[in-house]
Amino acid sequence: MVSSPGLTSGIDATLYVISQQLGESMAEKIANEMNYPSYHFVKNPKVDPYYIDLSESVYLFNQAFQWNQKQTGVLLYDGMDEGELSTIYDTYAASGTTKVISLSNSKQPIVTKYKLNLIAKYQIENGPELDRVIVPVSDAKTLADKIVKEWYEKGSALEPEFLHSDSADRFMFDAPLEDLSRQEDIQTAIYGAKRLEYRADYLKFEGIPFSIESFGVPLLLTVVALLTAFFITVAPIRMSDRVYGFPTFLSAYSLATKTGDSLSYLHR
């Protein structure tokens, strides 16, 4: 029995089973069709169990303090590949930085390549305002021609992005992960690859090192909290010293003057 602990590492286990039952040539053929870069793990499909370290803090900070998440639309259409569609949700939506919104040109279910029925949340004509729109799948420029035309007819200023079509010779997670680093930050993309248990070592992550919003907001809130605490506790004490201390000193000084003992009082 072969068990698979993770997402992309499960591909290694699946290819391993295929190699044992149908031969290694069949497993290699499938891996090549998928542009899978880590076929060498098939011969040794072991992977360390998922572990929690400081990289998880990126996800927690994104979830807690990414108050202005990107609104990303995904166009659904008949015949699309479910695996490549899932990379958009597994990469962007699971990062805590992006809200992924499905769109189609019909209220009828979308029938995917392997006969799954999908229902989009919105139709093109009534979709919400978006920051970007993605057309997934390697052959999207052919299969999605109709819905892309309708998108342009709608008059939207957003240009559809063909992430997979523009990198059709790469594995389906490569382009989304690299794009995530440019959209958000490098640390978020690194965590995304770790969460997916994707072990390719050639990905090029570009962008800012970490999220200014996710880490800047809690820093700003901490400063505000400390200043608030200061004005609530320390400032009133100092104010009371000014209000009550100075008149008390004047009264004592006046009394000492009347008794002719001002100098001795002041020295005490």
N, C-alpha and C positions, 0 to 999 in steps of 0.2 A: 504494500500500500504506500502510495506517495501522497503526502499532505503538502499543501501550499499555503504559506503564512500570509502572503501579501498580495498586492495588486499586480505590478509588472513582474515581480519575481514568480508569480503564478504561471507566467508564460514559460519560464524555464522548466517548471515542473510539468506543464502540459506537453511541451516539446519532448521532454525526456520520456514521458509515457508513450508518445507517438513513436519515438525512435525505438523503443523496446518492443512495441507491438507491430509496427508497420515498417520498421527499418529506418536507419539513420538518414538515408537519402531522401525519404519522404519528409522527415523532420527538417532537414536542411532546405528542402524546396519550400516548405511553408514559411520558414524563417526568412528566406530570401524574398518571398512575395510580400511579407510584412515589413521588409527592410529592418528586421530586428537586429540590433548591433551586438547583442551579447550571447550569441549562440554558443560560445565556448563554455558558458555556464551549464549547458545541457549535459555535458559530460561530467559535470560536478555541480548538480543542482542544489547545493546546500547554501543557505543564507542565514546569517545571524538573526535571531529574533528581534523584532522592533524594540528599540530602547528609547527611553525618554531622557533628554538632556536639555541644555540651555536653548537649543534651537527651537524647542516648543514655545519659548517665550515670544518668538516672532508671531506665531499664530494667535496666542492669547492677546498680545498687544494689538494686533490687527482687528481681532474681534471686538475688543473693548473700546478702542479709540479711533478706528477708521470710521468716522462719522459721515464722511463724504465718499461713500463707496461708488466705484464706477458702475454705471448702468450699461450693461453690454447685451445687445440683442443677438440672438442666434436664429438664423433662418432655417426652418424645417421644410423638407420637400421629399417627395416620393423617390425611393431608390437610394437614399443616402445610407452610408455605412454607419451602423450603430457604434462601432468601436471608436471611430474618429469623432463622432458626435460626443461620446462620453468624455473624450480628452478635454473638451472645453469646460465641462462641469467639474471634472476631477481636478483640473488645473486652476481655473479662475475662481469658481464658486467656493471651492474648498479651501481657498487661501485666506478667507476672511476679508478680502479687499474688493470683491466684485459681486454684484448681483446680476446673475445671468437670467435673461428673459427670453423665452421662446416665442417665435413669430412664424406665422404661415400665411398663405394666401387663401385659406379655406377653413371653414368650421368643421369640415370632415376630417377624420383621422388621417394622419400621414402614414403610409406603409413603407417601412424601411427596406433595406436590401435583403435582410433575412426575415422579413414578414412580421416585424413588430409594428403594432399600431400606436402611434403617438398623437397626442392632442396638444396643440400649442396653446399657450396661455392667452395670447393675443393674436388678432389678425393684423395684417400690415396697415390696414386703414384706420385701426383704432388703438394702435400700440402707443405706449408711453414715450416720453422724450428720452432719448438715449445719448450716451457719450460715444458709442461706437457700435458697429454691427458686423458680425462675423458670419461668413458662409463656410461651414466646415466641410471636410471630405476632399480627397485628392482630386477627384474628377468633378468637382463642384461647378467649374466653369461650363461644363456640358450639361450635367444633370439639373443644375439649378438655374438654367438660363431663363426659364419662364418667370420664376419668382423674383429674380434679380431685375428683370425688365419691369415687373410690377412695382418693385421697390423704387426704381427711378421714376416711374410714372406718378408715384405718390408725391414726388417733388421734394424728397428729403435731401438735405445738404450732405448727409453722411455717406461716405463712399464705402461700399461693402468690402470687407477684407477677406481674401482667400488664403487663410493661413496654410492649409494643407496643400492646396493647389500650387502655391508658390514654392513648396518644398516637398514635391511628390516623391522624391527619391530618398526621403528620410523616414525614420520611424515616427509614428503618429503623435507621440508625446514631445518630440524634439522642438518643433516650432512653437507650440503653446508655452512650454516652459521657458524658452528663451525670450519669447514675447512678454511673458509675465515679469521677467527681470527688468525689461525696458519700461513696461507700464508702471510697475511698482518699485521694486528694489531687488538687489541681488540676494539678500538674506531670505526674502520671501520665496524666491525661486529655488534657492538651495533647500529650504525646508520642504517645498513642494516635491522636489525630486526624492527627498528622503521619505516623505510620507507615502509616496508611490512605490518606494523601494526600487527606484530606477537606478541601475548601477553603471550606466554609460558614463565614461569619463571625458568625453569630447565636447560636451555642451559649452557654449560660449555665453556666459551671463554678463550682460552689459547694463549699466545704469548706476544709480546712486547706491552706496553701500547698504543703507538701511532706510526705513520709512521715516521721514521727518515728521509726518502727521502722527503715526502710531507711537513714536517715542517722544516727540516734542510736546504733544498734548498732556501726557501725564507729568512731564517735567514742569510745564506751565502751571498745571493744577496744584502741584506740590508747592511751588513758589507762592501761588495765591493763598493756599491753605496756611503756610507759615506766616505770611504777612497778616492774614486775618487773625490768626492766633496771637500774634504780637500785639495787634491793636486792641484785641479783646482783653488780654491779660496784663501786659506790661504797660501800655499807654495809660489806662485808667489809674494805675498805681502812681505813675509819675505825675499825672495831672492832679491827683489828690494831694501829693506832696506840695505842689505849687499852690494849690488853692488854700489848703489848711496850714501848711507849714510856715509860709511867709507871714500871714497875719498873726499867728501864734508867737512868732519871733518878735514882731513889732509890739505886741501887747506885753510880752515879758520884758522887753527892753524899756518900754515906757514906764512900767512899774518899777524896774530897777533904778531908773533915772530919778523918779520921784523920791525914792528912799535914799538917793545919794550913793548907790552901790553899783553903778553901771559898769565900771571897769572890772570889778571883781566878778560880776555876773557874766560879762563877756568872756573873761578868762576861763570861767568854769564851763 
